[in-house]
Amino acid sequence: MSKNLKSNDQIPIGQVAERSGIPISAIHFYEREGMISSTRSSGNHRQFSRDVLRRLAFIRASQRVGIPLMNIKEALNELPLKRTPKEADWEKVGKQWHKILSAQIEYMERVRDDLRTCIGCGCLSFQRCQLVNQNDAMASEGAGPRRLLPGTPRPDRS
């Protein structure tokens, strides 16, 4: 099949994988999740329309910047099928991504700042730590890394 596809050409899954750089198993997964769709040939082989390449590029780019798959799926559900998204479509997605990435950045900054204290002594245990958690005072807050969870107030910061 020619690399120069017409808008109505159907692409077999192997060529989709080759052109997108995404393994066939991942393409199957994205299809099961409803993020992309295919039709079947007379020989019952998956065939994809050309627009799937853009959708796969969108998925890959979004994952690379840390967008959770659930959010990518929600955005794809809002984007038009069978046509290239327009500027207004991308602007809407960009606003959603900005909120998600800002929350992730805030969380990573919190982890970075809190780990300095913990790594400084080397014990890496809030249960035993006498500097950050004297007498295991944080146990009353619940299990797990309480001070690292998003939205959890830290008494050492205002």
C-alpha positions in Angstrom: 0.0 0.0 0.0 1.3 3.5 -0.8 2.4 5.8 1.9 0.4 8.6 0.3 -3.1 7.8 1.5 -6.3 9.3 0.3 -8.9 10.5 2.8 -11.1 7.5 2.3 -8.3 4.8 2.3 -8.5 2.1 4.9 -5.3 1.1 6.6 -4.5 -2.3 8.0 -3.4 -2.5 11.6 0.2 -3.4 10.8 0.6 -0.3 8.7 -1.1 1.8 11.5 1.4 0.4 14.0 4.3 1.1 11.6 3.2 4.6 10.8 2.3 5.6 14.4 5.2 3.8 16.1 2.6 2.3 18.5 2.6 -1.5 19.1 -0.3 -3.5 17.7 -1.2 -4.6 21.3 -1.6 -0.9 22.3 -3.7 -0.2 19.3 -6.0 -3.1 20.3 -6.1 -1.7 23.8 -7.1 1.8 22.6 -9.8 0.3 20.4 -11.2 -1.7 23.3 -11.2 1.5 25.4 -13.2 3.3 22.6 -10.4 5.8 21.9 -10.2 4.7 18.3 -12.3 2.6 16.0 -11.9 0.2 13.1 -14.0 -1.7 10.6 -13.5 -5.2 9.4 -12.4 -6.2 5.9 -14.1 -9.1 4.0 -11.3 -11.3 5.4 -12.3 -10.1 9.0 -9.1 -8.0 9.4 -9.1 -4.7 11.2 -9.1 -1.7 8.9 -8.6 1.9 10.2 -9.5 5.2 8.6 -6.7 7.7 8.1 -7.9 9.9 11.0 -6.8 7.2 13.5 -3.2 8.2 12.9 -3.9 11.7 14.3 -5.8 10.3 17.2 -2.9 7.9 18.1 -0.5 10.9 17.8 -2.7 12.8 20.2 -2.8 9.9 22.6 1.0 9.5 22.5 1.7 13.2 22.9 -0.7 13.5 25.8 0.8 10.5 27.6 4.3 12.0 27.1 3.4 15.1 29.0 1.8 13.1 31.8 -1.9 13.3 31.1 -3.7 10.3 32.6 -5.3 7.9 30.1 -8.7 8.5 31.6 -8.4 12.2 30.7 -7.1 11.5 27.3 -10.1 9.3 26.6 -12.5 12.0 27.9 -10.9 14.5 25.5 -11.1 12.1 22.6 -14.8 11.6 23.3 -15.3 15.4 22.8 -13.2 15.6 19.6 -14.9 15.0 16.3 -14.7 11.6 14.6 -13.7 11.4 11.0 -12.4 14.9 10.7 -9.2 16.7 11.8 -9.8 18.7 15.0 -9.9 22.4 14.5 -8.3 25.1 16.5 -11.3 25.5 18.8 -11.2 21.8 19.5 -7.6 22.0 20.5 -8.1 25.1 22.6 -10.8 23.3 24.7 -8.5 20.4 25.3 -5.6 22.7 26.0 -7.6 24.4 28.8 -8.3 21.0 30.4 -4.7 19.9 30.1 -3.5 23.1 31.7 -5.5 22.4 34.8 -4.3 18.7 35.0 -0.7 19.6 34.4 -0.8 22.4 36.9 -2.1 20.0 39.6 0.6 17.5 38.7 3.3 20.2 38.9 2.0 21.3 42.3 2.1 17.7 43.5 5.6 17.1 42.2 6.9 20.3 43.8 5.4 19.1 47.1 7.0 15.7 46.8 10.4 17.3 45.9 10.3 19.7 48.8 9.2 17.1 51.3 11.7 14.5 50.2 14.6 16.9 51.0 13.8 16.6 54.7 13.4 12.8 54.6 16.4 12.1 52.4 18.5 14.3 54.6 18.6 11.9 57.5 18.5 8.8 55.3 15.9 6.8 57.3 13.1 7.3 54.8 10.6 6.4 57.5 8.0 8.8 58.8 7.1 6.2 61.4 10.5 6.2 63.0 11.5 9.8 62.1 12.1 12.0 65.1 12.6 15.2 63.1 9.4 15.2 61.0 7.2 12.8 62.9 8.2 12.8 66.5 6.4 10.1 68.5 4.6 8.9 65.3 2.2 11.9 65.6 1.1 11.4 61.9 -0.4 8.0 62.6 -3.5 9.7 63.7 -3.9 11.2 60.2 -4.2 7.8 58.6 -2.1 5.3 56.7 0.2 6.0 53.8 2.2 9.0 52.7 -0.2 11.5 54.2 2.0 14.6 53.8 2.6 13.8 50.1 -1.0 13.4 49.1 -2.5 16.3 47.0 -4.6 18.7 49.0 -3.3 17.5 52.4 -2.4 20.4 54.6 1.2 20.5 56.0 1.6 22.0 59.5 5.2 23.0 58.7 4.0 25.3 55.9 1.5 28.1 55.8 
